Amino acid sequence: MVKGQDLAVSLEEFGLSKYEAQAYVTLITKGTISASELAYYSNLPRTKVYPTLLKLEKKKIAIISKSKPIMCTAIAPEDAFDELIQEQINRVNAMNSLITKLKQLSEDSKKARGSEEKRYFHLAPNYVFKQLQSMIEGSKTSIHAMVDSWGLNLLSQCKDSLIHAMRKNIDVKIVIPSNLVGTETFHQLPAGIKLKTSDISQNMAIFDDSEFIMINSNNGKGAIFLSTDVLATNQVKAFEQMWKSGIKINNLIDMTKSEAQETLKAIQVISESGLGYVLNSMLNSKNKGIDLMTFLNKNGIDLSAKTLDEVILLLNSTLDITCSGNLYYESSSNHFVIESKVNSGHSIPWALLLEGYLNKNGIKTKMIYNDHQHSGEKIHIKIDSKVNFNNL
């Protein structure tokens, strides 16, 4: 193996100082390392490490990260010294000989490590939070994250930084698993963040679609990837797809955990667990709403035990999530109105639930469905007579 100490002395003959030569050869030998590690392996005084790195960066033969801790890596020898060779053409043969030896040293070091150089920075657990906060504060256009309980806890601790980012009109989107909706850390997120829930397969945050951090929930370690990495590009696309298919949950931010979880469960039961079967069976049933209530009850959601205000709160939330709709009562005409911005029929089951609840409480109703082809749909549930809703 080529001796690094001899190469460092040779580099001094080509315009590098003793410290610069020692630092560069160490980076070639060790790969990407921290500034403190560089000081250790190259025997540089700690006070001289950062000035030396700045000089190497200015000479375009090393790269310094902007993150903390500072990480540094050497530019490949064949790229680092092209300009120097041109400037000292009279010594080109000697320079080429030196570069060949440096390349051999680099290859020998890679083989010794058993892998090729990686284009990312490792983060120890105690640095992950500071780095995440620094990346949030340094973002310029967007912060997109998909996080589990570990990642959500870290983001909740960055509340002030997230608020500052939103004040700069930075697009902040976070996707979390459904079991975290309504939890304490969920409520600690600042108001105004765009939130959705979906199945989370990894723990990461993307900044300005160009840099992202991944966090291992098992040990707290992290890694930062750059936009030039294929993995980073794929993660941006993965987030976009997950965001598109996720369920929006911003309107659940003020709910308790039990209320939020019940709302999501109602949506899942109606949308995924037999909605088609239930609606088809109701075409031949006189007690449509009660049948649907029974179906929900079998899946652990008992509307009959709720007050009217609680039912309205639940239905308002599900309507907003599933079809950008809402529910309200018009006292002057004595009827409930359900509106939806889409005309896909997604508001019908929630109208049937309200009608079933009212019928179960002895209130006769009549449902009128209006489908506005371009502006959504509206459902009126008329009450046969004046009712004292305070008793419900």
The 8 nearest C-alpha neighbors of each residue, nearest first, counted from 0:
[[1, 2, 104, 107, 103, 108, 3, 100],
 [0, 2, 104, 3, 100, 103, 101, 6],
 [3, 1, 4, 5, 0, 6, 104, 7],
 [2, 4, 6, 5, 24, 7, 1, 25],
 [3, 5, 7, 6, 2, 8, 21, 24],
 [4, 6, 8, 7, 3, 2, 9, 1],
 [7, 5, 9, 3, 8, 4, 10, 2],
 [6, 8, 20, 10, 4, 9, 21, 5],
 [9, 7, 5, 11, 6, 10, 4, 12],
 [8, 10, 6, 11, 7, 12, 5, 13],
 [11, 9, 7, 12, 13, 8, 20, 15],
 [12, 10, 15, 13, 8, 9, 14, 16],
 [11, 13, 10, 9, 14, 15, 8, 16],
 [14, 12, 10, 11, 15, 9, 83, 94],
 [13, 15, 11, 12, 16, 10, 83, 20],
 [16, 14, 11, 19, 20, 13, 10, 17],
 [17, 15, 19, 18, 11, 20, 14, 10],
 [16, 18, 20, 19, 11, 21, 15, 8],
 [19, 17, 21, 16, 20, 22, 51, 43],
 [20, 18, 16, 22, 17, 21, 15, 51],
 [19, 21, 7, 17, 23, 18, 22, 15],
 [20, 22, 18, 7, 24, 19, 23, 41],
 [23, 21, 25, 19, 20, 24, 41, 18],
 [24, 22, 26, 20, 25, 21, 19, 27],
 [23, 25, 27, 21, 26, 22, 3, 28],
 [24, 26, 28, 22, 23, 27, 41, 29],
 [27, 25, 23, 29, 30, 28, 73, 24],
 [26, 28, 24, 25, 105, 30, 29, 73],
 [29, 27, 25, 26, 108, 30, 105, 24],
 [28, 30, 26, 27, 25, 31, 32, 108],
 [31, 29, 26, 27, 28, 72, 32, 116],
 [30, 32, 72, 71, 29, 70, 26, 33],
 [31, 33, 70, 71, 36, 30, 37, 34],
 [34, 32, 70, 36, 35, 69, 71, 37],
 [33, 35, 37, 36, 69, 70, 38, 32],
 [34, 36, 38, 37, 33, 39, 45, 48],
 [37, 35, 39, 33, 38, 34, 32, 40],
 [38, 36, 34, 40, 35, 39, 41, 33],
 [37, 39, 43, 35, 36, 41, 42, 40],
 [38, 40, 36, 37, 42, 41, 35, 43],
 [39, 41, 37, 42, 38, 36, 25, 43],
 [40, 42, 43, 38, 39, 21, 37, 22],
 [43, 41, 39, 38, 40, 44, 37, 21],
 [44, 42, 38, 41, 45, 48, 47, 18],
 [43, 45, 47, 46, 38, 42, 48, 39],
 [46, 44, 48, 47, 38, 43, 35, 49],
 [45, 47, 44, 48, 49, 50, 43, 38],
 [48, 46, 44, 45, 50, 49, 51, 43],
 [49, 47, 51, 45, 50, 46, 38, 52],
 [48, 50, 52, 51, 47, 53, 46, 34],
 [51, 49, 53, 52, 47, 48, 54, 46],
 [50, 52, 54, 48, 49, 53, 19, 47],
 [53, 51, 55, 49, 54, 50, 56, 48],
 [52, 54, 56, 50, 51, 55, 57, 49],
 [53, 55, 57, 51, 52, 56, 58, 50],
 [56, 54, 52, 58, 61, 57, 53, 60],
 [55, 57, 61, 59, 53, 58, 54, 62],
 [58, 56, 54, 59, 55, 53, 60, 61],
 [57, 59, 55, 56, 60, 54, 61, 79],
 [60, 58, 56, 57, 61, 55, 79, 74],
 [59, 61, 79, 74, 55, 58, 56, 73],
 [62, 60, 73, 56, 74, 55, 72, 59],
 [61, 63, 72, 71, 56, 73, 64, 74],
 [62, 64, 71, 70, 65, 61, 72, 69],
 [65, 63, 70, 66, 69, 71, 62, 67],
 [66, 64, 63, 69, 67, 70, 68, 71],
 [67, 65, 64, 69, 68, 130, 70, 133],
 [68, 66, 69, 130, 65, 70, 126, 64],
 [67, 69, 66, 70, 33, 126, 34, 122],
 [68, 70, 67, 33, 64, 66, 34, 65],
 [71, 69, 33, 64, 32, 63, 34, 68],
 [72, 70, 63, 62, 31, 32, 33, 64],
 [71, 73, 31, 62, 61, 26, 30, 74],
 [72, 74, 61, 26, 27, 60, 75, 62],
 [73, 75, 60, 61, 79, 76, 78, 72],
 [74, 76, 78, 77, 79, 73, 60, 102],
 [77, 75, 79, 78, 98, 74, 102, 80],
 [76, 78, 75, 79, 80, 98, 81, 102],
 [79, 77, 76, 75, 80, 81, 74, 60],
 [80, 78, 60, 76, 74, 77, 75, 81],
 [79, 81, 83, 82, 78, 84, 77, 76],
 [82, 80, 84, 83, 78, 79, 85, 77],
 [83, 81, 85, 84, 80, 86, 79, 78],
 [84, 82, 86, 80, 85, 81, 87, 13],
 [83, 85, 87, 81, 86, 82, 88, 91],
 [86, 84, 82, 88, 83, 87, 81, 91],
 [87, 85, 83, 84, 88, 82, 89, 81],
 [86, 88, 84, 89, 85, 90, 83, 91],
 [89, 87, 91, 85, 90, 86, 84, 92],
 [88, 90, 87, 91, 92, 86, 84, 85],
 [91, 89, 88, 93, 92, 87, 94, 84],
 [92, 90, 88, 94, 93, 89, 84, 95],
 [93, 91, 95, 94, 90, 96, 89, 88],
 [92, 94, 96, 91, 95, 90, 97, 98],
 [95, 93, 91, 97, 96, 92, 98, 90],
 [96, 94, 98, 92, 97, 93, 91, 99],
 [95, 97, 93, 99, 94, 98, 92, 100],
 [98, 96, 94, 100, 95, 99, 101, 93],
 [99, 97, 101, 95, 100, 96, 76, 102],
 [100, 98, 102, 96, 97, 101, 95, 103],
 [99, 101, 103, 97, 98, 102, 104, 96],
 [100, 102, 104, 98, 103, 99, 105, 97],
 [103, 101, 105, 99, 104, 100, 98, 106],
 [102, 104, 100, 106, 101, 105, 107, 99],
 [103, 105, 101, 107, 102, 106, 1, 108],
 [106, 104, 102, 108, 103, 107, 27, 28],
 [107, 105, 109, 103, 108, 104, 102, 110],
 [106, 108, 104, 110, 105, 109, 103, 111],
 [107, 109, 111, 105, 106, 110, 28, 104],
 [110, 108, 106, 112, 111, 107, 115, 114],
 [109, 111, 113, 107, 112, 108, 106, 114],
 [110, 112, 108, 109, 113, 107, 114, 106],
 [113, 111, 109, 110, 114, 108, 115, 107],
 [112, 114, 110, 111, 109, 115, 108, 107],
 [115, 113, 112, 109, 110, 116, 111, 117],
 [116, 114, 109, 117, 113, 110, 112, 106],
 [115, 117, 114, 118, 30, 109, 31, 119],
 [118, 116, 119, 115, 31, 120, 114, 30],
 [119, 117, 116, 224, 120, 228, 225, 31],
 [118, 120, 224, 223, 117, 222, 121, 225],
 [119, 121, 223, 222, 122, 224, 118, 70],
 [120, 122, 222, 221, 119, 223, 123, 220],
 [123, 121, 221, 222, 220, 126, 127, 124],
 [122, 124, 220, 126, 125, 127, 221, 121],
 [125, 123, 220, 219, 127, 126, 122, 221],
 [124, 126, 123, 127, 128, 129, 122, 219],
 [127, 125, 124, 123, 129, 128, 122, 130],
 [128, 126, 130, 124, 129, 125, 122, 131],
 [127, 129, 131, 130, 126, 132, 153, 125],
 [130, 128, 132, 131, 126, 127, 133, 125],
 [129, 131, 133, 127, 132, 128, 126, 134],
 [132, 130, 128, 134, 133, 129, 127, 135],
 [131, 133, 135, 129, 130, 134, 157, 128],
 [132, 134, 130, 136, 131, 135, 129, 137],
 [135, 133, 137, 131, 136, 132, 138, 130],
 [136, 134, 132, 138, 137, 133, 131, 160],
 [135, 137, 133, 134, 138, 160, 132, 164],
 [136, 138, 134, 135, 133, 139, 132, 206],
 [139, 137, 135, 136, 206, 134, 140, 207],
 [138, 140, 141, 207, 169, 137, 206, 167],
 [141, 139, 169, 207, 138, 170, 142, 168],
 [142, 140, 170, 207, 169, 206, 171, 143],
 [141, 143, 171, 206, 205, 170, 172, 207],
 [144, 142, 172, 205, 204, 171, 173, 141],
 [145, 143, 204, 173, 203, 205, 146, 174],
 [146, 144, 174, 203, 173, 202, 175, 204],
 [145, 147, 202, 150, 175, 151, 203, 144],
 [146, 148, 150, 149, 151, 202, 175, 176],
 [147, 149, 151, 150, 152, 146, 179, 175],
 [150, 148, 152, 147, 151, 216, 153, 146],
 [149, 151, 146, 153, 147, 152, 148, 154],
 [152, 150, 154, 148, 153, 149, 146, 147],
 [151, 153, 155, 149, 150, 154, 184, 148],
 [154, 152, 150, 156, 151, 155, 128, 149],
 [155, 153, 157, 151, 156, 152, 150, 158],
 [154, 156, 152, 157, 188, 158, 153, 187],
 [155, 157, 153, 154, 158, 152, 159, 187],
 [158, 156, 154, 155, 160, 159, 132, 161],
 [159, 157, 161, 155, 160, 156, 189, 188],
 [160, 158, 162, 161, 157, 163, 156, 189],
 [159, 161, 163, 157, 162, 158, 136, 164],
 [162, 160, 164, 158, 163, 159, 157, 165],
 [161, 163, 159, 165, 164, 160, 158, 166],
 [162, 164, 166, 160, 161, 165, 159, 167],
 [165, 163, 161, 167, 162, 166, 169, 160],
 [166, 164, 168, 169, 167, 162, 163, 161],
 [165, 167, 163, 168, 164, 162, 169, 161],
 [166, 168, 165, 164, 169, 163, 139, 140],
 [169, 167, 165, 166, 170, 164, 140, 171],
 [168, 170, 140, 165, 141, 167, 164, 171],
 [169, 171, 141, 142, 140, 168, 172, 165],
 [172, 170, 142, 192, 143, 141, 169, 193],
 [173, 171, 193, 143, 194, 192, 144, 142],
 [172, 174, 144, 194, 145, 143, 193, 195],
 [175, 173, 145, 195, 196, 194, 144, 146],
 [174, 176, 196, 146, 145, 147, 197, 177],
 [177, 175, 197, 196, 198, 178, 199, 179],
 [176, 178, 179, 180, 196, 175, 197, 198],
 [177, 179, 176, 180, 260, 181, 182, 175],
 [180, 178, 177, 182, 176, 181, 185, 175],
 [181, 179, 177, 182, 178, 185, 259, 256],
 [180, 182, 256, 255, 259, 185, 179, 254],
 [183, 181, 185, 179, 184, 180, 256, 186],
 [182, 184, 186, 185, 187, 181, 256, 179],
 [183, 185, 187, 186, 182, 152, 155, 151],
 [184, 186, 182, 183, 187, 188, 181, 180],
 [187, 185, 183, 184, 188, 252, 182, 181],
 [186, 188, 184, 185, 155, 189, 183, 158],
 [187, 189, 155, 186, 185, 158, 190, 184],
 [190, 188, 158, 187, 191, 162, 192, 161],
 [189, 191, 192, 188, 252, 162, 249, 193],
 [192, 190, 193, 189, 165, 249, 171, 162],
 [191, 193, 171, 190, 194, 172, 189, 173],
 [194, 192, 172, 171, 191, 173, 249, 195],
 [193, 195, 173, 249, 248, 247, 174, 172],
 [196, 194, 247, 174, 246, 248, 245, 173],
 [195, 197, 175, 246, 174, 176, 245, 177],
 [198, 196, 245, 176, 199, 175, 174, 177],
 [197, 199, 176, 200, 196, 175, 177, 245],
 [200, 198, 201, 176, 197, 175, 145, 147],
 [199, 201, 198, 202, 145, 147, 146, 176],
 [202, 200, 199, 203, 146, 145, 147, 213],
 [201, 203, 146, 214, 145, 213, 147, 150],
 [204, 202, 213, 212, 145, 144, 214, 146],
 [203, 205, 144, 212, 211, 143, 145, 206],
 [206, 204, 211, 143, 142, 210, 208, 144],
 [205, 207, 142, 208, 210, 141, 211, 138],
 [206, 208, 141, 209, 140, 138, 139, 142],
 [209, 207, 206, 205, 210, 235, 141, 226],
 [210, 208, 226, 207, 206, 225, 211, 205],
 [211, 209, 225, 206, 226, 224, 205, 208],
 [212, 210, 205, 224, 204, 223, 206, 213],
 [211, 213, 223, 204, 203, 222, 224, 214],
 [212, 214, 203, 222, 221, 202, 223, 211],
 [215, 213, 221, 202, 220, 203, 216, 219],
 [214, 216, 219, 220, 217, 218, 221, 213],
 [217, 215, 219, 218, 149, 214, 202, 150],
 [216, 218, 215, 219, 220, 214, 149, 124],
 [217, 219, 220, 216, 215, 124, 214, 221],
 [220, 218, 124, 215, 216, 217, 214, 221],
 [219, 221, 124, 123, 215, 218, 214, 122],
 [222, 220, 214, 122, 213, 127, 121, 215],
 [221, 223, 121, 213, 120, 122, 212, 119],
 [224, 222, 212, 120, 119, 211, 213, 121],
 [223, 225, 119, 211, 210, 231, 212, 222],
 [224, 226, 210, 227, 228, 209, 231, 211],
 [227, 225, 209, 228, 210, 231, 232, 224],
 [228, 226, 225, 229, 231, 232, 209, 224],
 [227, 229, 226, 231, 230, 225, 232, 224],
 [230, 228, 232, 231, 233, 227, 226, 234],
 [229, 231, 233, 228, 232, 234, 224, 226],
 [230, 232, 234, 228, 233, 229, 226, 224],
 [233, 231, 229, 235, 234, 230, 226, 236],
 [232, 234, 230, 236, 231, 235, 237, 229],
 [235, 233, 237, 231, 236, 232, 238, 230],
 [234, 236, 238, 232, 233, 237, 239, 208],
 [237, 235, 239, 233, 234, 238, 240, 232],
 [238, 236, 234, 240, 235, 239, 233, 241],
 [237, 239, 241, 235, 240, 236, 242, 234],
 [240, 238, 236, 242, 237, 241, 243, 235],
 [241, 239, 243, 237, 238, 242, 236, 244],
 [240, 242, 238, 244, 243, 239, 245, 237],
 [243, 241, 245, 239, 240, 244, 238, 195],
 [242, 244, 240, 241, 245, 239, 238, 246],
 [243, 245, 241, 242, 240, 246, 197, 239],
 [246, 244, 197, 242, 196, 195, 243, 241],
 [247, 245, 195, 196, 248, 197, 244, 320],
 [246, 248, 195, 194, 320, 249, 245, 196],
 [247, 249, 195, 251, 250, 194, 246, 196],
 [250, 248, 251, 194, 252, 247, 193, 195],
 [249, 251, 248, 252, 316, 253, 319, 320],
 [252, 250, 254, 249, 248, 253, 259, 181],
 [251, 253, 250, 249, 254, 186, 181, 248],
 [254, 252, 251, 255, 250, 186, 181, 249],
 [255, 253, 251, 252, 259, 258, 256, 181],
 [254, 256, 258, 257, 181, 259, 253, 182],
 [255, 257, 181, 259, 258, 182, 260, 254],
 [256, 258, 260, 255, 259, 261, 181, 254],
 [259, 257, 261, 255, 256, 260, 254, 262],
 [260, 258, 262, 256, 261, 257, 254, 181],
 [259, 261, 257, 263, 262, 258, 256, 264],
 [262, 260, 264, 258, 259, 263, 257, 265],
 [263, 261, 265, 259, 264, 260, 313, 258],
 [264, 262, 266, 260, 265, 261, 267, 259],
 [263, 265, 261, 267, 266, 262, 260, 268],
 [266, 264, 268, 262, 267, 263, 261, 269],
 [265, 267, 263, 269, 264, 268, 270, 262],
 [266, 268, 264, 270, 271, 265, 269, 263],
 [269, 267, 272, 265, 266, 271, 270, 264],
 [270, 268, 274, 266, 267, 271, 272, 265],
 [271, 269, 267, 268, 266, 274, 272, 273],
 [270, 272, 267, 268, 269, 273, 274, 266],
 [273, 271, 268, 269, 274, 270, 267, 275],
 [272, 274, 276, 275, 277, 271, 269, 268],
 [275, 273, 277, 269, 276, 270, 272, 278],
 [276, 274, 278, 273, 277, 279, 280, 272],
 [275, 277, 273, 279, 274, 278, 280, 281],
 [278, 276, 274, 280, 279, 275, 273, 281],
 [279, 277, 281, 275, 280, 276, 274, 282],
 [280, 278, 276, 281, 277, 282, 275, 283],
 [279, 281, 277, 278, 282, 276, 283, 284],
 [282, 280, 284, 278, 283, 287, 279, 277],
 [281, 283, 279, 280, 284, 278, 287, 285],
 [284, 282, 281, 280, 285, 279, 287, 286],
 [283, 285, 281, 286, 282, 287, 280, 290],
 [284, 286, 287, 283, 281, 282, 288, 289],
 [287, 285, 289, 284, 288, 290, 355, 281],
 [288, 286, 281, 290, 289, 284, 285, 291],
 [355, 287, 289, 351, 352, 291, 290, 354],
 [288, 290, 355, 292, 291, 286, 287, 293],
 [291, 289, 293, 287, 288, 292, 286, 294],
 [290, 292, 294, 288, 293, 289, 352, 295],
 [291, 293, 289, 295, 294, 290, 296, 288],
 [294, 292, 296, 290, 291, 295, 289, 297],
 [293, 295, 291, 297, 292, 296, 290, 298],
 [296, 294, 292, 298, 300, 293, 297, 291],
 [295, 297, 300, 301, 293, 299, 298, 294],
 [298, 296, 294, 295, 299, 293, 300, 301],
 [299, 297, 295, 296, 300, 294, 268, 301],
 [298, 300, 296, 297, 301, 295, 264, 261],
 [301, 299, 296, 295, 298, 302, 261, 265],
 [302, 300, 296, 303, 304, 299, 295, 305],
 [301, 303, 305, 304, 300, 310, 292, 356],
 [302, 304, 305, 301, 356, 359, 306, 292],
 [305, 303, 302, 301, 306, 300, 310, 309],
 [306, 304, 302, 303, 309, 310, 307, 301],
 [307, 305, 309, 308, 391, 310, 304, 303],
 [306, 308, 310, 309, 391, 311, 305, 388],
 [307, 309, 311, 306, 310, 312, 305, 391],
 [310, 308, 312, 306, 307, 311, 305, 313],
 [309, 311, 307, 313, 312, 308, 314, 305],
 [310, 312, 308, 314, 313, 309, 315, 307],
 [313, 311, 309, 315, 310, 314, 308, 316],
 [312, 314, 310, 316, 311, 315, 262, 309],
 [315, 313, 317, 311, 316, 312, 318, 310],
 [316, 314, 325, 312, 318, 326, 313, 317],
 [315, 317, 319, 313, 314, 318, 320, 312],
 [316, 318, 314, 320, 319, 315, 321, 313],
 [319, 317, 324, 315, 321, 316, 320, 322],
 [318, 320, 323, 324, 316, 317, 322, 321],
 [321, 319, 317, 318, 247, 323, 322, 316],
 [322, 320, 318, 319, 317, 323, 345, 324],
 [321, 323, 324, 318, 319, 339, 320, 341],
 [324, 322, 319, 340, 339, 320, 318, 321],
 [325, 323, 339, 319, 318, 338, 322, 340],
 [324, 326, 315, 338, 318, 337, 319, 339],
 [327, 325, 337, 315, 336, 338, 311, 328],
 [326, 328, 336, 335, 329, 337, 325, 311],
 [329, 327, 335, 334, 330, 336, 326, 333],
 [330, 328, 334, 331, 333, 332, 335, 327],
 [329, 331, 333, 332, 328, 334, 335, 385],
 [332, 330, 329, 333, 334, 328, 385, 335],
 [331, 333, 330, 334, 329, 381, 335, 382],
 [334, 332, 330, 331, 329, 382, 381, 385],
 [335, 333, 381, 380, 382, 329, 332, 328],
 [334, 336, 328, 380, 379, 327, 329, 381],
 [335, 337, 379, 327, 326, 378, 328, 380],
 [336, 338, 326, 378, 377, 325, 379, 327],
 [339, 337, 377, 324, 325, 376, 336, 378],
 [338, 340, 324, 376, 341, 375, 323, 322],
 [339, 341, 375, 323, 324, 374, 322, 376],
 [342, 340, 375, 339, 343, 322, 376, 374],
 [343, 341, 375, 376, 344, 370, 372, 340],
 [342, 344, 345, 341, 346, 375, 376, 322],
 [343, 345, 346, 347, 342, 376, 341, 348],
 [346, 344, 343, 347, 322, 348, 321, 342],
 [345, 347, 344, 349, 348, 350, 339, 318],
 [346, 348, 350, 349, 344, 345, 351, 378],
 [349, 347, 351, 350, 346, 352, 345, 269],
 [348, 350, 352, 351, 347, 346, 314, 353],
 [351, 349, 347, 353, 352, 348, 354, 346],
 [352, 350, 288, 348, 354, 349, 353, 355],
 [351, 353, 288, 349, 355, 350, 354, 356],
 [354, 352, 356, 350, 355, 351, 357, 349],
 [353, 355, 351, 357, 352, 356, 288, 358],
 [288, 356, 354, 289, 352, 358, 353, 357],
 [355, 357, 353, 359, 354, 358, 352, 360],
 [356, 358, 360, 354, 362, 359, 355, 353],
 [359, 357, 362, 355, 361, 360, 356, 363],
 [358, 360, 356, 357, 361, 355, 289, 362],
 [359, 361, 357, 358, 362, 356, 391, 303],
 [362, 360, 358, 359, 363, 357, 356, 364],
 [361, 363, 358, 357, 360, 364, 382, 359],
 [364, 362, 358, 383, 382, 361, 365, 357],
 [365, 363, 382, 381, 383, 380, 362, 366],
 [364, 366, 381, 380, 367, 382, 363, 383],
 [365, 367, 380, 379, 381, 368, 364, 378],
 [368, 366, 379, 378, 380, 369, 365, 381],
 [367, 369, 378, 377, 379, 370, 366, 376],
 [370, 368, 377, 376, 378, 371, 367, 379],
 [369, 371, 376, 372, 342, 377, 368, 375],
 [372, 370, 375, 376, 374, 373, 369, 342],
 [371, 373, 370, 374, 375, 342, 376, 341],
 [372, 374, 371, 375, 342, 341, 370, 376],
 [375, 373, 371, 372, 340, 376, 341, 342],
 [376, 374, 341, 340, 342, 371, 339, 373],
 [377, 375, 370, 342, 339, 371, 369, 338],
 [376, 378, 338, 369, 337, 368, 339, 370],
 [377, 379, 368, 337, 367, 336, 369, 338],
 [380, 378, 336, 367, 366, 335, 381, 368],
 [379, 381, 366, 335, 334, 365, 364, 336],
 [382, 380, 334, 365, 364, 379, 366, 383],
 [381, 383, 364, 334, 384, 333, 363, 380],
 [384, 382, 363, 364, 381, 385, 365, 362],
 [385, 383, 382, 386, 333, 363, 362, 381],
 [384, 386, 387, 333, 383, 382, 388, 330],
 [387, 385, 388, 384, 362, 382, 389, 333],
 [386, 388, 389, 390, 385, 391, 384, 362],
 [387, 389, 390, 391, 386, 307, 385, 308],
 [390, 388, 387, 391, 307, 386, 306, 308],
 [389, 391, 388, 387, 306, 307, 386, 360],
 [390, 388, 306, 307, 389, 360, 387, 308]]
